[in-house]
């Protein structure tokens, strides 16, 4: 077998920090590994293990307060740690491209997407502006972005979070770099989009013979893309080897612990039953026949329709999980509930009292009882305010607390989210990602709400920290009776936390009901697609899944919001030509409030699910024989 050419050599890399007393604190402690051309090396470990710090070293960069104290990092034989600043600048963006975790914080809101995607390639003289524009459109197609010919003319706030994450991938790929540093690039993506992005990365790395450092905490994703894995804990290598060796035969106890923390396949029985002490007959919040969109209202209809004919109820003390792909209307639904986006038709009721569509027309008490927890704590928290002021603002605004009473309540709320009282004097930048997300939730809790709208609050957290946040939310629900609308693309988390699930596709509810009823078996073809798209901790799963899905479903087609017919028709393996695209599907009512919106009968949907399960059993038997 021909030996691959080395592109990157990391030799005994050491990175330290100094505290206020001048003491040296080792952060990265003698890490060594190689990366060959055409290869993906994954750095895995929980938050604080040094994954991002090591990956940034390939750009000869450390975060403020850190410095290189030893070792070498060679890219194409050139030591990045000894390069002159001007040479380092030449290498960044041309030979090495960085794709950050937070797309929201990466893009400049005042510049069009196309300008930002092509900027680095043009600035470094790799491509002319016209060549870069052409390359960008090709990448938009490869990454399955909607309207690829025109999306570059939009601004970052005009696309969804998942779409912005893919656009950041296009930005990194545009200049055809030798090495890509991918820092949690699919963490914030929905499952179907994640697969497309992973497939695109593998294709680009293979075709252009480049290489990648892939930073992630998700081992199921690692199994699909990595050739080689480095397991890190507290800045040290615990274990390294080929993907096959690490995934199928982990030797270190810490690696085995990470394997055990992999989120289970979404299925019935993962969650705990909701307590009855806070239940009552009237829903905490109820949406009836609601239609909403953007661009103003013309003749009773939004110019850009997003949600259509939505009916959703959230019982007191319950958790309703809202799932669906990026751009399906999940966040828009929460914005309507909060009054940030007035609906064009339908009603929103809080405790059976109809609310005004625009939050400016709602009473102070109504605003206090519905609180929004935004997705990105980095951008939701004011970096210039201390935590005590951030949490104290709603205490003063809604409850009139000041001085010692306000401070005492801030300390009490910090204890509720399991953070120490001295955090009140800290700034957001002094906190970890998981801690910032807890402060984000604490600010909403300070209002003492009846309903909390959680928009992807665990998407940027590693599996262990994310699980702790879910435990915290569950305890808060049981203690206070607060209801949650939990928007997420992480189906495993929804399965373990939600009492009911609402499945959205292209602004319509295609299935909803009790969690166990929706997940096992998944009746609607779209629900089945979402569940089958959750990565498994198995090498080759991505290739197997893409083959099956591309034959069964037009996965590569964009989500299209339609006014007539079933919007899933163009991707549905069970579509009825002449019916599904022309008539709105009927709603089938099953037991326990379980509803399915489909032209197919429940019996037909059950028959297909039976065939799928038989095929899976046959596949498992074949593998066992091999």
KASUL-V173890 format. One record per residue. NEAR is the number of other ideal C-beta (glycine too) atoms within 12 Angstrom. Layout:
{{NEAR} {NEAR}}
This chain:
{{3} {7} {10} {18} {19} {23} {33} {43} {29} {38} {21} {21} {41} {32} {37} {26} {24} {17} {13} {8} {7} {9} {10} {18} {21} {24} {34} {42} {27} {24} {41} {24} {35} {27} {41} {26} {26} {27} {34} {41} {48} {47} {45} {49} {42} {33} {33} {22} {35} {38} {40} {40} {38} {44} {47} {34} {45} {48} {37} {33} {29} {28} {20} {11} {17} {26} {23} {30} {23} {22} {26} {27} {44} {29} {39} {25} {16} {25} {25} {37} {32} {16} {27} {14} {13} {10} {18} {25} {20} {23} {32} {29} {33} {27} {35} {42} {41} {36} {45} {32} {35} {29} {44} {31} {25} {32} {32} {18} {19} {11} {20} {25} {40} {35} {27} {31} {47} {36} {28} {35} {34} {26} {21} {24} {15} {25} {26} {15} {20} {13} {19} {32} {28} {22} {31} {41} {27} {26} {37} {36} {23} {26} {44} {37} {40} {29} {21} {29} {17} {17} {32} {35} {20} {28} {20} {32} {20} {23} {33} {37} {39} {40} {39} {40} {46} {45} {46} {42} {45} {48} {42} {43} {42} {44} {38} {29} {37} {34} {47} {45} {44} {46} {37} {39} {47} {45} {41} {44} {44} {42} {46} {43} {40} {41} {41} {38} {45} {42} {34} {38} {41} {30} {24} {35} {35} {19} {14} {23} {19} {36} {40} {47} {53} {44} {43} {49} {40} {44} {40} {38} {42} {46} {36} {39} {45} {41} {35} {33} {44} {44} {42} {42} {27} {22} {30} {27} {33} {30} {29} {31} {25} {23} {34} {18} {21} {35} {37} {19} {17} {29} {18} {25} {14} {25} {33} {19} {21} {36} {28} {17} {26} {31} {37} {25} {28} {40} {23} {21} {16} {26} {31} {20} {17} {27} {20} {14} {13} {22} {21} {17} {11} {18} {31} {38} {42} {31} {39} {22} {20} {39} {34} {43} {31} {26} {15} {16} {21} {12} {9} {15} {21} {31} {15} {23} {33} {36} {45} {37} {27} {39} {28} {44} {33} {43} {34} {33} {30} {40} {45} {48} {46} {45} {50} {47} {45} {44} {39} {42} {43} {45} {41} {40} {45} {42} {31} {43} {53} {41} {30} {27} {31} {30} {38} {32} {25} {28} {27} {46} {27} {33} {24} {18} {20} {20} {33} {21} {29} {21} {24} {13} {14} {24} {17} {17} {18} {31} {29} {27} {31} {40} {38} {35} {43} {33} {39} {31} {40} {28} {24} {30} {35} {21} {21} {10} {21} {25} {39} {31} {27} {36} {44} {36} {26} {30} {33} {22} {21} {27} {22} {15} {24} {16} {13} {11} {16} {26} {24} {20} {32} {40} {27} {23} {37} {33} {24} {28} {38} {23} {32} {17} {22} {16} {29} {31} {20} {26} {21} {31} {22} {19} {30} {26} {35} {32} {33} {40} {41} {41} {47} {41} {45} {45} {40} {45} {39} {37} {35} {29} {37} {37} {47} {44} {41} {49} {39} {44} {42} {43} {44} {46} {39} {36} {38} {27} {30} {35} {28} {27} {42} {38} {22} {33} {40} {29} {22} {34} {39} {23} {18} {27} {26} {38} {42} {50} {52} {48} {46} {51} {44} {43} {41} {37} {39} {47} {39} {36} {42} {45} {40} {39} {49} {45} {48} {45} {43} {37} {36} {43} {43} {47} {44} {42} {37} {30} {42} {27} {31} {43} {38} {24} {31} {40} {37} {48} {41} {44} {46} {41} {38} {44} {37} {34} {41} {39} {40} {31} {29} {26} {27} {22} {32} {37} {20} {25} {33} {27} {16} {23} {30} {21} {13} {24} {29} {22} {33} {23} {22} {29} {37} {26} {31} {24} {22} {18} {27} {37} {39} {45} {36} {25} {33} {35} {28} {31} {27} {22} {13} {11} {20} {28} {23} {17} {17} {22} {37} {17} {24} {25} {17} {25} {13} {15} {26} {30} {33} {38} {41} {41} {31} {30} {18} {25} {15} {20} {32} {22} {17} {27} {28} {16} {19} {27} {19} {14} {19} {23} {14} {14} {21} {16} {12} {12} {15} {9} {8} {8}}
